[in-house]
Amino acid sequence: MTNRKTATKMEDLFVTHKNNSNEFTSYRFIKTQVPNPNWRPHTKSKDAGGEAINITDTSDKEKVSLEPSSSDYKFITSAIAPRPIALISTLSPSTNAQQNRIANVAPFSFFNVMTKDPVTFSFGLSPVKNGYKDTANNLISTKQCVINLVSEDIVQQANFTSIEVPGDVDEFELAGLRKGVSEKIDVPYVKDCVVSIECELLHTIEVPLEYNTVDGKDKEPNLIFIVKAVKYHVDKDAIDLSNRAVDMELLKPVSRLIGITYGRTTKSYDICKPPADMI
């Protein structure tokens, strides 16, 4: 997606580090109590003593109503947060057996898992001035991609792959990412990621733009891709094979927030699903 702040020189990629006095700490995933352990059904948070846990009563807060517009990027990226990041790898199509195919990799936060049987994911992208970026062109042509989940250890490399370069540039090499050989598709996965998922394209949905044109002409539509998982690659020490659960402490998931801001997932709490006979 566009509309995020772009660095004008190499030093700009690290300026936020210089302006932030808080040092980066090592990763630790811990469990805490729920926000309001005293809450019970049919009661408001404040009725159950929630104010002691810093629960805010929003019942009297004034609301504003907004119409969707062409300038909603900051609104949706700050309101729909956190968002997981998929580092999606694709491969350029081959016109003949001798042609060298170029590997492409790019980050997407307009992304998530959709179904569990089969396991499907969706991600969306918007057109650029001259059509679509390599991810869309490659996926439409080859029907294949790999979803590589971004962890703290590679977040800066993942971000660097968003750089705008010609289609014949291999972003794996550009960002210093290692290629893994996929088993069911031709597209390489990112060996540096804890979890990578080989996928095949199921559907491409076109969503026409409502506000933006180029020189008075309609731009190409937005695209939503729905892909199906066909193979997983997971670091052996990061998965419990008895239940196929990934260890959060080793995954170190990061997320996109607004603009150039990223989030860490270091604290969590458990909430059980209520049984039907509780009412």
VENDA-V756508 format. One record per residue. N is the residue number from 1. RES is the residue in one letter. PSI is psi in whole degrees, -180 to 180 (none if undefined). OMEGA is omega in radians with two decimals (none if undefined). NEAR is the number of other ideal C-beta (glycine too) atoms within 10 Angstrom. Layout:
n = <N & N>
res = <RES & RES>
psi = <PSI & PSI>
omega = <OMEGA & OMEGA>
near = <NEAR & NEAR>
This chain:
n = <1 & 2 & 3 & 4 & 5 & 6 & 7 & 8 & 9 & 10 & 11 & 12 & 13 & 14 & 15 & 16 & 17 & 18 & 19 & 20 & 21 & 22 & 23 & 24 & 25 & 26 & 27 & 28 & 29 & 30 & 31 & 32 & 33 & 34 & 35 & 36 & 37 & 38 & 39 & 40 & 41 & 42 & 43 & 44 & 45 & 46 & 47 & 48 & 49 & 50 & 51 & 52 & 53 & 54 & 55 & 56 & 57 & 58 & 59 & 60 & 61 & 62 & 63 & 64 & 65 & 66 & 67 & 68 & 69 & 70 & 71 & 72 & 73 & 74 & 75 & 76 & 77 & 78 & 79 & 80 & 81 & 82 & 83 & 84 & 85 & 86 & 87 & 88 & 89 & 90 & 91 & 92 & 93 & 94 & 95 & 96 & 97 & 98 & 99 & 100 & 101 & 102 & 103 & 104 & 105 & 106 & 107 & 108 & 109 & 110 & 111 & 112 & 113 & 114 & 115 & 116 & 117 & 118 & 119 & 120 & 121 & 122 & 123 & 124 & 125 & 126 & 127 & 128 & 129 & 130 & 131 & 132 & 133 & 134 & 135 & 136 & 137 & 138 & 139 & 140 & 141 & 142 & 143 & 144 & 145 & 146 & 147 & 148 & 149 & 150 & 151 & 152 & 153 & 154 & 155 & 156 & 157 & 158 & 159 & 160 & 161 & 162 & 163 & 164 & 165 & 166 & 167 & 168 & 169 & 170 & 171 & 172 & 173 & 174 & 175 & 176 & 177 & 178 & 179 & 180 & 181 & 182 & 183 & 184 & 185 & 186 & 187 & 188 & 189 & 190 & 191 & 192 & 193 & 194 & 195 & 196 & 197 & 198 & 199 & 200 & 201 & 202 & 203 & 204 & 205 & 206 & 207 & 208 & 209 & 210 & 211 & 212 & 213 & 214 & 215 & 216 & 217 & 218 & 219 & 220 & 221 & 222 & 223 & 224 & 225 & 226 & 227 & 228 & 229 & 230 & 231 & 232 & 233 & 234 & 235 & 236 & 237 & 238 & 239 & 240 & 241 & 242 & 243 & 244 & 245 & 246 & 247 & 248 & 249 & 250 & 251 & 252 & 253 & 254 & 255 & 256 & 257 & 258 & 259 & 260 & 261 & 262 & 263 & 264 & 265 & 266 & 267 & 268 & 269 & 270 & 271 & 272 & 273 & 274 & 275 & 276 & 277 & 278 & 279>
res = <M & T & N & R & K & T & A & T & K & M & E & D & L & F & V & T & H & K & N & N & S & N & E & F & T & S & Y & R & F & I & K & T & Q & V & P & N & P & N & W & R & P & H & T & K & S & K & D & A & G & G & E & A & I & N & I & T & D & T & S & D & K & E & K & V & S & L & E & P & S & S & S & D & Y & K & F & I & T & S & A & I & A & P & R & P & I & A & L & I & S & T & L & S & P & S & T & N & A & Q & Q & N & R & I & A & N & V & A & P & F & S & F & F & N & V & M & T & K & D & P & V & T & F & S & F & G & L & S & P & V & K & N & G & Y & K & D & T & A & N & N & L & I & S & T & K & Q & C & V & I & N & L & V & S & E & D & I & V & Q & Q & A & N & F & T & S & I & E & V & P & G & D & V & D & E & F & E & L & A & G & L & R & K & G & V & S & E & K & I & D & V & P & Y & V & K & D & C & V & V & S & I & E & C & E & L & L & H & T & I & E & V & P & L & E & Y & N & T & V & D & G & K & D & K & E & P & N & L & I & F & I & V & K & A & V & K & Y & H & V & D & K & D & A & I & D & L & S & N & R & A & V & D & M & E & L & L & K & P & V & S & R & L & I & G & I & T & Y & G & R & T & T & K & S & Y & D & I & C & K & P & P & A & D & M & I>
psi = <155 & -166 & 15 & 154 & 134 & 135 & 143 & -17 & 167 & -39 & -28 & -24 & -20 & 8 & -33 & -28 & -40 & -32 & -6 & 118 & -12 & 118 & 149 & 129 & 156 & 155 & 135 & 120 & 116 & 156 & 141 & 176 & 162 & 161 & -37 & 86 & -15 & -3 & 143 & 155 & 147 & 16 & 150 & 160 & -42 & -28 & -24 & 17 & 23 & -23 & -25 & -21 & 13 & 39 & 131 & 131 & 112 & 7 & -29 & 7 & 139 & 140 & 154 & 148 & 132 & 144 & 142 & 145 & 179 & -8 & 36 & 2 & -48 & -35 & -51 & -33 & -19 & -29 & -39 & 83 & 147 & 160 & 131 & 157 & 124 & 123 & 102 & 123 & 141 & 175 & 136 & 149 & 156 & 128 & -20 & 165 & -23 & -11 & 135 & 124 & 138 & 129 & 135 & 145 & 136 & 147 & 144 & 130 & -6 & 73 & 149 & 169 & 143 & -46 & 164 & -14 & 94 & 168 & 118 & 156 & 158 & 149 & 153 & 155 & 158 & 157 & 156 & -176 & -39 & 30 & -120 & 158 & 174 & -38 & -49 & -47 & -43 & -44 & -40 & -38 & -42 & -19 & 22 & 148 & 168 & 131 & 113 & 123 & 133 & 126 & 169 & -34 & -24 & 14 & -36 & -37 & -41 & -44 & -38 & -25 & -7 & -3 & 143 & 112 & 162 & 158 & -16 & 11 & 131 & 109 & -23 & -52 & -38 & -40 & -1 & 35 & 143 & 143 & 136 & 148 & 117 & 160 & -33 & -12 & 172 & -23 & 132 & 151 & 170 & 108 & -24 & -12 & 145 & -38 & 130 & 143 & 113 & 136 & 153 & 144 & 129 & -50 & 148 & 122 & 127 & 132 & 106 & 143 & 147 & -19 & -30 & 136 & 165 & 117 & 38 & -1 & 148 & 138 & 170 & 155 & 161 & 156 & 135 & 122 & 135 & 120 & 153 & 135 & 135 & -12 & 140 & 146 & 120 & 139 & 130 & -38 & -4 & 2 & 140 & 105 & -17 & -30 & 2 & 29 & 139 & 139 & 115 & -33 & -31 & -27 & -39 & 56 & 143 & 165 & 161 & 140 & -135 & 141 & -123 & 12 & 132 & 157 & 150 & 146 & 94 & -14 & 148 & 169 & 157 & 137 & 119 & 148 & 131 & 139 & 156 & -28 & 9 & -25 & none>
omega = <-3.11 & 3.08 & 3.03 & -3.09 & -3.12 & 3.09 & 3.12 & 3.08 & -3.05 & -3.09 & -3.12 & -3.14 & -3.05 & -3.08 & -3.13 & 3.10 & -3.10 & -3.08 & -3.11 & -3.09 & -3.14 & -3.12 & 3.09 & -3.12 & 3.13 & -3.04 & 3.05 & -3.12 & -3.07 & 3.08 & 3.09 & 3.02 & 3.10 & -3.09 & -3.12 & -3.09 & -3.12 & -3.10 & 3.08 & 3.14 & 3.12 & 3.08 & 3.04 & -3.12 & -3.08 & 3.12 & -3.10 & 3.12 & -3.07 & -3.09 & 3.13 & 3.13 & 3.10 & 3.02 & -3.08 & 3.06 & -3.07 & -2.99 & -3.08 & -3.12 & -3.13 & 3.12 & 2.99 & 3.13 & -3.09 & 3.03 & 3.04 & -3.10 & 3.14 & -3.09 & -3.05 & -3.05 & -3.12 & 3.13 & -3.06 & -3.13 & 3.06 & -3.13 & 3.13 & -3.05 & -0.01 & 3.10 & 3.09 & -3.10 & 3.04 & 3.01 & -2.95 & 3.11 & 3.11 & -3.12 & -3.14 & 3.14 & 3.14 & 3.12 & 3.06 & -3.03 & -3.07 & -3.05 & 3.06 & 3.13 & -3.07 & 3.09 & 3.12 & 3.07 & -3.08 & -3.12 & 3.10 & 3.05 & 2.97 & -2.90 & 2.98 & 3.06 & -3.05 & -3.10 & -3.12 & -3.14 & -0.04 & 3.09 & 3.13 & 3.10 & 3.01 & 3.00 & -3.06 & 3.08 & 3.14 & 3.13 & 3.00 & -3.00 & -3.07 & 3.11 & -3.11 & 3.09 & -3.01 & -3.12 & -3.12 & -3.11 & -3.13 & -3.09 & 3.12 & -3.09 & -3.01 & -3.11 & -3.09 & 3.02 & 3.01 & 3.03 & 3.11 & -3.06 & -3.02 & 3.07 & -3.13 & -3.05 & -3.10 & -3.03 & 3.14 & 3.06 & 3.12 & 3.13 & -3.09 & 3.13 & 3.09 & 3.13 & -3.14 & -3.13 & 3.10 & -3.08 & -3.13 & 3.10 & 3.12 & -3.10 & 3.04 & -3.12 & -3.11 & -3.09 & -3.14 & 3.13 & -3.11 & -3.14 & 3.00 & -3.12 & 3.12 & -3.07 & -3.05 & 3.12 & -3.11 & -3.03 & 3.09 & 3.03 & -3.13 & -3.09 & -3.10 & 3.12 & 3.11 & -3.13 & 3.04 & -3.04 & 3.05 & -3.07 & 3.01 & -3.08 & 3.07 & -3.05 & 2.97 & -3.11 & 3.10 & 3.10 & -3.08 & 3.06 & -3.14 & -3.00 & -2.96 & 3.04 & 3.06 & -3.11 & 3.11 & -3.14 & 3.13 & 3.06 & 3.04 & -3.11 & 2.91 & 3.12 & 3.00 & 3.13 & 3.00 & -3.08 & -3.12 & 3.10 & 3.09 & 3.10 & 3.08 & 2.98 & -3.05 & 3.03 & -3.03 & -3.10 & -3.07 & -3.10 & 3.02 & -3.05 & 3.13 & 3.11 & 3.09 & 3.11 & 3.12 & -3.13 & -3.12 & -3.14 & -3.13 & 3.08 & -3.14 & -3.05 & 3.04 & -3.10 & 3.04 & 3.04 & -3.14 & 3.02 & -3.10 & -3.08 & 3.11 & -3.13 & 3.05 & 3.05 & -3.06 & 3.13 & 3.13 & 3.00 & -3.09 & 3.05 & -3.14 & 3.03 & -3.10 & 3.10 & -3.09 & -3.08 & 3.14 & -3.11 & none>
near = <16 & 9 & 12 & 16 & 9 & 11 & 14 & 7 & 7 & 7 & 9 & 11 & 14 & 10 & 11 & 10 & 9 & 8 & 6 & 9 & 5 & 5 & 6 & 9 & 8 & 5 & 16 & 9 & 16 & 9 & 8 & 9 & 9 & 11 & 13 & 19 & 12 & 14 & 17 & 8 & 7 & 6 & 13 & 12 & 17 & 14 & 13 & 16 & 14 & 19 & 13 & 10 & 15 & 8 & 17 & 10 & 12 & 8 & 7 & 5 & 7 & 4 & 5 & 4 & 4 & 7 & 5 & 10 & 9 & 9 & 9 & 14 & 15 & 12 & 13 & 14 & 20 & 12 & 9 & 13 & 14 & 16 & 17 & 18 & 22 & 25 & 30 & 27 & 30 & 26 & 22 & 19 & 14 & 13 & 8 & 5 & 5 & 6 & 10 & 8 & 16 & 18 & 22 & 25 & 28 & 20 & 21 & 21 & 21 & 18 & 21 & 11 & 14 & 12 & 11 & 8 & 5 & 10 & 15 & 16 & 22 & 17 & 20 & 14 & 21 & 20 & 18 & 14 & 7 & 8 & 10 & 17 & 17 & 21 & 21 & 20 & 16 & 26 & 26 & 15 & 14 & 19 & 15 & 21 & 28 & 27 & 24 & 28 & 22 & 29 & 22 & 17 & 16 & 23 & 19 & 13 & 20 & 26 & 20 & 17 & 21 & 17 & 14 & 8 & 12 & 7 & 11 & 9 & 15 & 17 & 21 & 21 & 11 & 14 & 20 & 11 & 26 & 12 & 17 & 17 & 9 & 20 & 10 & 12 & 18 & 14 & 23 & 22 & 28 & 29 & 15 & 21 & 26 & 23 & 20 & 24 & 23 & 24 & 28 & 16 & 16 & 14 & 11 & 14 & 12 & 9 & 11 & 9 & 14 & 9 & 9 & 10 & 9 & 12 & 6 & 5 & 6 & 10 & 16 & 16 & 14 & 17 & 19 & 15 & 23 & 16 & 26 & 17 & 17 & 16 & 15 & 14 & 19 & 19 & 16 & 6 & 8 & 17 & 18 & 9 & 8 & 6 & 6 & 9 & 10 & 17 & 15 & 14 & 12 & 16 & 23 & 21 & 21 & 20 & 17 & 25 & 15 & 15 & 13 & 13 & 15 & 18 & 13 & 16 & 16 & 15 & 10 & 10 & 11 & 8 & 7 & 5 & 5 & 9 & 7 & 6 & 5 & 6 & 7>
